[in-house]
Structures are given as structure tokens and as C-alpha cells.
Amino acid sequence: MPLSEGSAIRLLGISGSPRKKATDFIVNEALRYAQEKFGAETEYFSASGKDMKFCIHCDYCVRTKQGCIHKDDLVELYDRMIWADAWIIGTPVYQGTLSAQTKTILDRCRAVVARDPKVFLNKVGAAAAVGGDRIGGQEPAIRSIHDFYVISEMIPVGGGSFGSNLGGTFWSKDKGAEGVSEDPDGLRSLRRTMKKLIETAQLIKKIQQE
């Protein structure tokens, strides 16, 4: 059964970098590729310049079921997360793992799940990471994002064996967007990951329509 008319995959791209350089470039490249190759509808959120407070485990969201006690720039992201069928989260590698901004975004999703524990059920998630070194913590960063997907009852995907195992892995050589745009292995891993992400989201959507 083909997808019904108007059933383009809704894809959310999140850049967890405080800068608009390499990570911003790869997330937007992922959205561009998904839109041009698969007709995805896309939305984008960047942590750059945003007011994002840490989760303080106050349990306001659990007690009230009314979202987060913090009324900052992450509030605008929650509706986009619910809207999307699939997510691609990009992070720079800081100290061998994901950035503080990325972690804050993931932690603050507790407010959404506290209101509706199944809100992210069967959404499909992928990840990409940028390091200044070729082997600098990209895979641990991606696995931390995948852990979040599993805990949130989402479906994590990578790009498949032989070149894109866990997701998009980039070496920027500390040259920002220029560096990642000149990383053919990284771009290949990202495109393979996006293909798997969209195809899995299409399969889930088809099952839901039957």
C-alpha cells in the first residue's frame, strides 16, 4: 500500500552547537538532501544564540503535566518535535561526547514526555557528530543520542554497515563548515543515514495508515 497523498515525511533537524559552523552545516545538508531526494517536509532548530536552561529535576513537569517550569527558547522546539515523524540531531564533539547544548535539549524533553509518555512513540531518530579529529568521540556522541531515542520509545537508525555504522560522522579539521564540506566520507555517511531514516519513517507511516 503506497503512502497516501499528502503523506510526505515530516523531518526535524536539530543542531546542538552554540555556533553556526560545522554542525549547522551538516544538519542543514541532511535536511536539504531529504527534501530534494525524498520530498520531506523540514523544520530546523539551532541551539546557537538560544536561551536554554538546564533541567533542574524540580518535577514541575511531572506534578502539573503542563510542560517545563522554564519558559525559555526550548518551548518553541517542543511543538516541532511532536509535529515531526523523524528527527536528525547533530552535535559537535566536546570532551569525547556530545555538547552541553545537545544534552540540555535531550534532558528538557522530560517535560514533553511527562505530559504524554507515548508522545514520541515510534518516531524515527538519527544522529550525526562532528569532531576536530577524525577519531575524536563522534561515535560515543551519537550513541548518547541513540540512548535518548531508545528511552523515549523512538526508533534509532544508523546508515548501515561499511561506512556509516551508527550515523553521520564528520572530521572538520577545526575548519568549520569548510572542513565538513570537504569530508567526502562524512558526507557519504550522512546521506546513507538520511536514506535509512526516511525509508524507516516511510515504513512506519505506511503501517500506521493500514
Secondary structure, 3 states (H helix, E strand, C coil): CCCCCCCCCEEEEEECCCCCCHHHHHHHHHHHHHHHHHCCEEEEEECCCCCCCCCCCCCHHHHHCCCCCCCCCCHHHHHHHHHCCEEEEEEECECCECCHHHHHHHHHCHHHHHHCCCCCCCCEEEEEEEECCCCCCHHHHHHHHHHHHHHCCCEECCCECCCECCCEEEECCCCHHHHHHCCHHHHHHHHHHHHHHHHHHHHHHHHHHC
